[in-house]
Amino acid sequence: MAAKKIVFLDRDTIPAHIPIPTPAFDHQWVNYSKTEPHEVKQRIADADIVVSNKVVLGADVLSNAAKLEHIAVAATGVNNVDLDYCQQRGIRVTNIQGYATQSVPEHIIGLLFALKRNLLAYHSDIAAGEWLRQNKFCFFTHPIQDMAGSTLGIIGSGALGQATAVLARAIGIKVQFAERKGAAQCRSGYVAFEECLASSDAIALLCPLTEETRNLIDTAALSKMKSTAVLINTGRGGLVDEAALIAALKEGDIAGAGVDVFIEEPAPMDNPLVANQQLPNLILTPHVAWGSDSSITKLCEILVSNLEVAMEGVDQNRVV
């Protein structure tokens, strides 16, 4: 069998210190740190296998890759690939599943603690000299709430939602899963969407972004939440109306928000969240909830495993 040419279009999406295992079949591996849209067609022209994290692979560029047999997405989301075209052409598309069930829940719990205990606000107060002005051994300018005994509402009951529930319960948090918005009936073990918003001390978004979930958390949804509640979004940016969230934070409709995902990434400086990053009850992270070293190592192992078993005709994490 001739050596397979593997082209990784955006290797820099994997930290340099994380090694990618060597596939156990004859191959030539070509790394590009990043690939601009106008460079894709030429770079994949003679590839047998294309690895992409976020580079868009539409029919316009795929039609130039006559040898292409496998697109290995180095992430869970495959919205950057024209799946219909791949289906028609018989191009295998695989993704990575189940690699961040430790990293994402820990990020969520970390944001919850930081917001409920107002860690960022107190840090800012010290930097501004508030401790010296108060002239006390300690000072209380922001409420501090325990997480134990509080209720976390999780929207999205897949692997990440279930893993977050396990970790939350381990530290004494009560967990409830929200039923889909507008559902005619509530499944056993779920609570109605609006009831979940109204009765939770924190809401964590872990559902996919679809036309049904776009702007799931809008002004109306935020108004149903407790004024002491916080919102955590590690799902997808489009789940939240970003301008409405900023308004809710400024008006005290909710107590805080931790956001790891944005409608546009990287988020521009005029993004409503970025433009208001100075708010003491808002914590922003750049889509890194998934990115612990152990999770990325696992991602790389699954990525190469997907390639290896495909060479044997076995379907693993196959989307198309």
N, C-alpha and C positions, 0 to 999 in steps of 0.2 A: 504494500500500500504506500502510495506517495505521501510525503510529509504534508501535513495540513498547515496552511498559513493562518495563524491567529493574529488578529489585529485588535489591540485594546485602544480605543479612541480617546479615552479620558482617564489615563492611569493616575493623574493627580487627585482624582476623587478618592483614592485609597492612600492614606498617609504613607510616606516613603519608608517609615520604619516597620511597616507591616508587610511581611513577605507574602508573595503569592506562590503557592505550591507549583511545582513543575508537573504538567500533565504527563501521565504515563503512556503516552503514545508518541509516535514520530511526528514532530511538528517544528514549525518556525514561528517564534513569538515576537511580534513587533509592538512596542509600546509608543504611544504618543501621549505626552503630558496632558494636552487638551487639543480639541479639534474644533475649528470654526466651521460654521455651516458651509462655506464655499470650499472647504477642504475635504469634506466627507466623501464625495463621489470618487475622487482620485484615490483616496486612502483605502477604500474598501473594494476597489475595482477587481483585484485578483485574490481577495480573501476567501478562504473556505469558512472561517468562523470569525464573527465580529463580536467583540465584547464592548459593551457601552453601559455607562451608568446613566448619564443624562443627555448624551448627544442624540439629536433627533434623527431617526431613520425612517424617512418617508419613501413613498413609491418612486419619487423623482430621483433619489440617489440609489435606492435598492435595485432599480431596473438596470443600473450600470454594473452590478456585481453578478456576473454570469455564473460564477462558481459557488456563490454563497449558499451554504446549507444549514447554518446554525447561527442565530443571534442570541448571545448569552447576555442577558441584562444583569448587571452587577448591582441590583437593587430589587425591591419588591414591585414597585410601580412600573408598568410597561406602557404608559400613555405616550412615551416618546417613540414608540414603534408602530408603524402602520400594520396592524395585525391582519386586516383584511387582505392586504397585498401578500403578506407572508403565507396566509392560508391558501390563497390561489396558487402561489408559486411552490408550495410544499416546503417552505423554509421553517425549520424548527425554531421556536422561540421559547427560551426558558428564563425563569427569574429566580430570586433568592427568597426563601421563606423560612420563618422561624429562627432567625439568627439574632434578633434584638430583644428577645423576651426577658433578658436581664437588664440590658442597658436602658431601654425606654421606660419601664416601670420605675427604675431607680431615679431617672431624670425627673419623672413626674413627682415622685415622693419628695425629692430634693426641692423642687419648685414649691410644692405645697408647704413644706416646713419653712422655707425662706419667706413666703408670703404671709402665712398665718402668724409667724413670729416677727414679721416686719424687719427681717435682718438687713435688707438693703436700705430701708429708711433709717434705721439706727446707725448704720455705717455712714450714711450721708450726713446725719446730724453731728456725729463726732467730727467729720471732716469740716463741717461748717462752724465748729467751735461751740456747739450747743452744750456740751458737757461742762465746759468751763463757765459758760454763762449761768447754767443751773447751779453750779457750785455745790453739788451733792455727790455722794459716793456712787449713786446711780440715778437715772432719770427715766420717766415714762412719758414719752411724747406720742407713742403709738400703741394701740392695743396689742397684746400678746395672747394668742389663743393656742391651746393644746390641740393636737390632732386626735389623740386617743379619745374615743367616745363621739367623735364627729361623724358625719355621714358623707361619703363620697359617691356621687352619681357618675357612672361610667356610660358614655354613649359609644357603643361599639363593643360587641361581646366576642370578638375573635380571639386569636392567640394572645395578642398584646393586652386586650381588655381583661382576659382571664388572668394573665400573669400579674397585671397591676392589682387586680382584686386580691390575689394571694398575698402580695407584699403589703398591701394596705391593711388587710385583716391581721397580719402578723404584728402590727404595731397598734392594734386596738381600734382601727377605723371600721365603721360599719359601711358596707358596700351595697349599692343597689344599681341594677342595670336598667337603662331606659329603653322602653319599647320604641319602635320607629315612630317618628312624628306623623300624626294623621292616621295611624293604624286603627282599623275598625275594632279590633279585639286586642287584648293585652295577653301575651303569652305567659304561661306559668313561669315564675321566677323573675319576671320583669315588672316594672311600674310604668304607668303612662308617661309619655314624654313630658307633658306640662307638670305633672305631679313630681317627677324626678327633679325638674328645675326648681320647683318651689320648695321642696323638702330637703335638698342637699346643701351641705356646708361648702362643698367644692364640686365642680363639674370637670371631668376629664374627657376630652374628645379623642377617640381612637377609632373612628369609623372612616370608611373610604369616602373620597369626594366623588359624588355623582350629581346628576342634575337634580335628584331628589334631596341631596344633602347640602347643595351649594347655599351659602348664607343661612345655614341651619340655625346658627346663633346670630339673630338680628336684634333690632331694637325691642321687638315684642318679646322675644325669648329672654333677653337680658332683664327686662322689666319684671319677669316672673321669678327671677332668682332672689334669694335673700340679699339684703344690703350688706350682710357680713360674709357673704360667700365669695369664693374666688373661682376663676375659670382657668383651666390649663388646656392648651391646644398643642398636642404633639402629633396630631393627625395630618391634616392638610390645611394650607392657608385659607382656601376658599370656603371652608366650613364656617368661617366667622366674617361678619361684616366688620371690617377693621375700623372704619369711621364710627360705627355705632358703639364698638367696644370702648374706644377712647372717650366718647361722650358719656358712657355709663361710668367709667372710672372717674372722670372729672366731676360728674354730678353726684357721685356717691351711691349710684344704683347698685353697684357691687363693690366689694372691698379690694379686689386685686386681680391681676391676671399674669400668667406666665405663658409666653408664646415662643414656640420653637419653629413654627412654620408660617410662611407668608404667602400672600396671593401671588406676588412676583418675587422670584429668588434669583440672584441676590436682591434684597429689598433696597429700592432707591431711597435717598435721604428724604424725599418728600412723601414717602409712605406714611400713613397716619400713625402707625406704631413707632416707627423710627423717629419721626418728627417730634414725638412726645415721649421719647425715651427717658427724659428727666423725671417723669412722674415717679414718686417714691413707691407706688404700689403696682408698678409694671416692671417685669423682668423679661428681657428678650435674649434668646440664644439663636445662633445661626444654623438651624436645622441640624443639630448635632445630638439630639436625644438618642439616636441609634448608634452613636459613634464611639462607644468605649472600645479600647484595644481588643478586649476579648470578643466583642461582637463583630468587629471588622475582621478579626482573624477567622472567626467562624464563617463569616460571609465569603471570604476568599477560599476557604476549604470547600464550601458548598458550590461555589462558582466552578472550581476545577472539577469537582465530582460530577457536576452536571455535564461538563464537556466529556469526561471519561466514559460515563455510562452511555452517553449518546452515541459514542463510537461503537458501542456494543449493541446498539439498537434498543436500548432501554429508556423509557420515558421517566424522567425525574424532574419535578418542578416545571413540567412542560405546559406552557400557556397556549401555544399553537403547535 
